[in-house]
């Protein structure tokens, strides 16, 4: 009986599937999330993997370690807890040429880009990411890998950890994703494949055209042309969608969401910081029907809002300097004086205090800077980074809420005040003084009870509505899987993975 079960499991064993791109922002992350959910729906136990990610959007694993947010989202789509093996190497830009390097969930310091890409440490990092993949593969079937940027950056081939060298180690079936919406799809696909060495070209089993607009029948001849040119099947043409909401990896689209609304909803503005991180903190609020959420770095647009949120950042002191230089700090202070609500999260919470100190230059070349002075606290940036998931109760509420922390700072109260939140271990977090509050907890706005508390002063006679963000996300993953499945030849995909 055990032998029969083993044979059945082996028969269902699939080779890893890897999505690489003709360039950045072609939709690899979302496509990988879709396939994590598709394989889950089909009875497999998938897991995501990206050897190296560069992003300011990160997440804390259940073990209290740090990974890229995109892989945490893909793990949600797969229905499993996230783990650092899903993203063993994370680069978090803190300046134009400097990144914090996070290896297996822990920071190993800051590096200049030139040092990172030319250092002798590259082979050690390659061993680390391959070992993480091997551990993951032993537990899950199949692994859904994601590449980074373009697969054909020939100047970076020797130092590439995340694209075709990873595909070779994983013995993955590779699907090349191209964004037809940006134009030049034939050149980008053909050029990407042609620039690969022969042994890497053999790994590419299919081409997936993403973000198609219009009548799909108009591209049928294009599919034939691509297949003739490249000698590789087109496994699908996936239409552009607007009505499916999956957390984005990049903050590029936030600049288009920058308008105050007179629709009668509660206007909530998120201050656009230069080094803004964890912008997914606001996804739930964006879908709350009582709220109009927008992003802005214009003082006049910020001053108009009912609620002003100062978000997390990878460079708190420099971003605070920019707020002062551009008149944004003054707009926040004036709005606060008029009774508007100000909420700071993580780095934004630190900015709301009296002082910020960075004596060891963890984030920037600045040593000390005054805060906005709205909360009686000071912050010292030193010591080991705190990364953990937390449960908490806020400001007298008995409802248990969930979130996570990722920060370097240690914050000290300068007056005897009650914390905003009480953690499960009894420790306090954040504080509130009149219409200003701050917290270190990312994901605090994913909790309906806290959102109701935040909006309460502006609800007046409006009937409270409930919004289950976790249920909403599950529905979105299923919609995404259905959308992709409808436009991709799954028989071809499964055949390539046998």
TAWOSUL-V753179 format. One record per pair of residues at least 24 apart in sequence whose ideal C-beta (glycine too) atoms are under 7 Angstrom apart, sorted by the first residue. I is the first residue (numbers start at 0). GAP is how many residues later the second one is. D is the distance in Angstrom with one decimal. If there is no record, write none. Layout:
i=<I	I>
gap=<GAP	GAP>
d=<D	D>
This chain:
i=<12	13	13	13	13	13	14	14	14	14	14	15	15	15	15	15	15	15	16	16	16	16	16	16	16	17	17	17	17	17	17	17	17	18	18	18	18	19	19	19	19	19	19	20	20	20	20	20	21	21	21	21	21	21	22	22	22	23	24	25	25	25	25	26	26	26	26	27	27	27	28	28	28	29	30	30	30	30	31	31	31	32	32	32	32	32	33	33	33	34	35	35	35	35	36	36	36	36	36	37	37	37	38	39	39	40	43	43	44	44	45	45	45	45	46	46	46	46	46	46	47	47	47	47	47	47	48	48	48	48	48	49	49	49	49	50	50	50	50	50	50	51	51	51	51	51	51	52	52	53	53	54	55	55	55	55	55	55	56	56	56	56	56	57	57	57	57	58	59	59	59	59	59	59	60	61	63	63	63	64	64	64	65	65	65	65	65	66	68	68	68	69	72	72	75	76	84	84	84	85	87	87	87	88	88	88	91	92	93	93	93	93	94	102	103	106	116	121	124	125	128	129	132	132	141	142	144	144	149	150	150	151	151	151	151	153	163	163	163	166	167	171	172	172	172	173	173	173	174	174	174	174	175	175	176	176	177	177	177	178	178	179	179	179	179	180	180	180	184	185	188	188	189	189	192	192	203	204	205	205	205	205	205	206	206	206	207	207	207	207	208	208	208	209	210	211	211	211	211	212	232	234	234	234	234	235	235	235	236	237	237	237	238	240	243	243	243	243	244	244	245	245	246	246	250	250	253	253	254	256	256	257	257	257	257	258	259	259	259	259	260	262	264	264	264	265	265	265	265	265	265	265	266	266	266	266	267	267	267	267	267	267	268	268	268	268	268	268	268	269	269	269	270	270	270	270	270	270	270	271	271	272	272	272	273	273	274	274	274	274	275	275	276	276	276	277	277	277	278	280	280	280	280	280	281	283	283	283	284	284	286	286	287	287	288	289	289	289	296	296	298	298	298	298	301	301	301	301	302	302	302	304	305	305	305	306	306	306	306	307	307	307	307	308	308	309	309	309	309	310	310	311	311	311	311	311	312	314	314	315	315	315	315	315	316	316	316	316	316	316	317	317	319	319	320	328	331	332	335	335	335	338	339	340	340	341	341	341	342	342	342	343	344	344	344	345	345	345	348	348	348	348	349	349	349	351	351	352	352	352	352	353	353	356	361	373	374	374	374	374	375	375	375	375	375	376	376	376	376	376	377	377	378	378	378	379	379	380	380	381	382	389	389	389	390	391	391	391	391	391	391	392	392	393	393	393	393	394	394	394	396	396	398	400	400	400	401	401	402	402	402	402	403	403	404	404	404	405	406>
gap=<128	30	127	128	483	484	127	156	157	158	482	121	126	127	129	154	155	156	125	127	128	155	156	158	480	127	129	149	152	154	155	156	157	127	128	156	158	127	131	143	154	156	157	126	128	129	130	156	128	154	156	166	167	170	126	127	165	125	225	151	152	153	184	150	152	183	184	118	119	149	41	117	220	216	146	177	179	453	42	112	114	40	41	44	213	447	446	447	450	109	38	41	42	108	40	440	441	443	444	443	446	447	103	38	39	440	97	98	95	96	32	94	96	98	31	33	39	89	93	96	26	27	30	38	96	98	37	84	87	94	96	37	95	96	112	37	38	78	110	111	115	37	39	77	96	109	110	34	37	37	39	194	36	37	219	220	221	258	192	220	221	222	223	32	34	220	348	345	327	328	329	344	345	346	44	327	323	324	325	40	41	322	24	36	39	321	340	38	178	180	211	179	173	174	397	400	47	50	51	50	40	41	44	36	40	72	222	221	181	220	221	269	220	25	24	278	42	37	36	35	32	39	36	37	355	27	25	27	42	41	45	39	40	43	44	41	32	36	39	36	35	31	32	323	324	29	30	31	30	31	33	60	28	31	31	33	29	31	32	31	32	29	30	31	32	30	32	59	24	40	37	41	39	40	37	39	28	291	26	27	29	286	290	25	27	28	27	28	30	280	25	28	29	28	29	25	26	27	28	27	259	253	254	257	258	251	252	253	250	246	249	250	248	242	232	235	236	239	42	231	230	234	33	36	25	28	25	41	40	37	38	36	37	38	43	35	34	41	44	45	31	29	25	26	27	24	25	26	40	41	189	192	25	37	38	39	24	25	37	38	39	41	25	27	32	33	36	39	40	25	39	41	26	31	37	38	39	40	57	24	25	38	40	46	45	48	38	39	40	44	35	37	35	36	37	33	34	164	32	30	64	161	162	164	163	161	162	185	160	166	180	185	163	179	176	165	172	175	29	31	28	29	31	32	26	29	30	33	28	31	32	35	34	35	152	33	34	36	147	24	27	32	34	34	36	34	38	41	42	34	37	33	34	35	36	130	34	48	49	31	34	35	40	47	39	41	46	47	49	52	46	48	31	49	48	43	40	39	38	99	100	96	95	94	116	32	93	94	94	95	111	94	94	97	99	61	94	96	81	89	90	91	29	59	61	84	86	24	25	26	58	24	60	24	46	62	56	58	61	63	37	38	39	41	57	34	35	36	37	54	34	36	30	31	32	29	30	27	28	28	27	33	34	51	33	29	30	31	32	37	49	28	29	26	27	56	59	25	37	58	52	56	50	46	48	49	41	45	38	39	40	41	38	39	35	36	37	36	33>
d=<5.9	7.0	6.1	4.0	4.2	7.0	6.8	6.2	6.5	5.5	4.9	6.9	5.6	4.2	5.8	4.6	7.0	4.1	5.8	5.5	7.0	6.4	5.4	6.9	5.7	3.8	6.6	5.1	6.7	3.9	7.0	4.8	7.0	5.6	6.6	5.3	5.4	3.6	4.5	5.7	5.8	5.7	6.9	6.1	6.7	6.2	6.8	5.0	6.0	6.6	4.5	4.0	6.1	4.7	6.6	4.8	6.7	4.8	6.5	5.0	6.0	4.0	6.0	6.1	6.3	4.3	6.1	5.2	6.4	5.3	4.6	6.2	4.9	5.3	5.8	6.8	6.6	6.8	5.6	5.2	4.5	5.9	4.7	4.4	6.1	6.7	4.8	5.4	4.0	5.1	5.0	4.1	4.0	5.3	4.3	4.6	6.8	6.6	4.1	4.8	6.8	5.7	6.3	5.5	5.1	6.1	5.9	6.4	5.3	5.6	4.7	6.2	5.7	5.5	5.8	6.2	6.4	5.5	3.7	5.7	3.5	5.9	6.4	5.3	5.2	6.9	5.5	5.8	5.8	5.2	4.8	5.2	7.0	4.4	6.7	6.6	6.2	4.0	5.2	4.4	4.9	4.2	6.9	6.7	6.4	5.0	4.3	5.2	5.2	4.3	6.9	6.0	5.8	6.6	6.8	6.9	3.8	5.3	6.3	6.4	5.7	6.6	6.0	6.4	6.8	6.9	5.8	6.6	4.7	5.6	5.3	3.8	6.5	5.7	6.5	5.8	5.3	3.9	6.9	2.6	6.5	5.8	6.5	5.2	5.2	4.7	5.9	6.5	6.8	6.9	5.8	4.4	6.9	5.0	6.7	4.7	4.2	5.2	4.6	6.7	5.8	4.9	3.8	6.3	5.6	6.8	5.8	6.8	6.8	4.8	5.3	6.0	6.9	6.3	6.7	5.3	5.2	5.6	6.2	5.6	5.6	5.1	6.8	5.9	6.3	6.9	6.1	5.7	6.6	5.8	6.8	6.7	4.6	4.0	6.5	5.9	6.7	4.3	6.9	5.2	6.9	6.9	4.6	4.3	5.3	4.6	4.7	6.1	6.6	4.7	5.3	6.3	5.6	5.1	5.0	5.5	6.8	5.7	6.6	5.5	5.1	5.2	6.9	6.0	5.3	4.0	6.3	6.2	6.5	6.6	6.0	6.6	5.3	6.1	5.3	7.0	5.8	4.1	6.4	5.4	3.7	6.4	6.4	5.7	4.8	6.7	5.6	5.2	6.7	6.9	6.5	4.4	7.0	5.1	4.5	5.2	6.6	5.0	6.3	5.0	6.1	5.8	5.3	5.0	6.0	5.1	3.3	6.0	6.1	5.8	4.8	6.8	6.4	6.0	5.8	4.9	5.1	6.3	6.8	5.1	5.9	5.9	4.8	5.8	6.1	5.0	6.1	4.5	7.0	5.3	5.2	5.5	5.5	4.8	6.7	5.6	6.6	5.6	4.7	6.9	4.1	6.0	6.2	5.9	4.2	5.8	5.1	6.9	5.2	6.7	5.8	4.6	5.3	6.6	4.6	5.0	7.0	5.1	6.2	6.7	4.2	6.6	5.6	5.5	6.6	5.4	3.8	5.6	7.0	4.8	4.8	5.7	6.8	6.4	6.8	6.8	5.1	6.7	6.4	6.0	4.2	6.4	4.8	4.5	5.6	5.8	4.7	4.4	4.2	5.5	5.5	5.7	4.6	5.9	5.2	6.9	4.7	5.1	6.6	6.4	6.0	5.5	6.5	5.9	6.4	5.4	4.9	4.1	5.2	6.7	6.7	6.4	6.4	5.3	6.1	6.1	6.6	6.2	6.8	6.4	4.4	5.5	6.9	3.8	6.2	4.7	6.6	7.0	4.5	6.3	5.2	6.7	6.2	6.8	5.3	7.0	4.5	6.7	6.8	5.7	5.8	6.2	5.0	4.9	6.8	4.5	3.1	5.7	6.8	5.6	5.2	5.6	3.6	4.7	6.3	6.7	3.9	4.9	5.4	4.1	5.3	6.3	6.2	6.1	5.7	5.7	6.1	5.1	4.3	5.0	4.8	6.6	5.0	6.0	6.7	6.0	6.5	6.5	6.1	6.6	6.0	5.9	6.8	5.1	6.8	6.2	6.8	4.5	5.5	7.0	6.8	3.8	6.1	6.6	6.9	5.4	5.6	6.3	6.4	3.3	5.8	6.1	4.3	5.4	6.6	6.4	4.9	4.0	5.6	5.8	6.9	5.3	6.2	6.7	5.7	4.4	5.8	5.8	6.1	5.7	6.3	4.4	4.0	6.4	6.9	5.3	6.4	5.4	5.9	6.6	5.7	6.2	4.4	7.0	4.7	6.7	5.3	5.1	5.1	7.0	6.2	5.5	7.0	6.3	4.5	4.4	6.2	4.9	6.7	6.5	6.7	7.0	5.2	6.1	4.8	5.6	6.6	5.8	6.4	6.8	6.0	6.9	4.1	3.9	6.3	5.8	6.8	6.7	3.9	5.9	3.9	5.0	5.3	5.7	5.1	6.2	6.9	6.5	5.6>
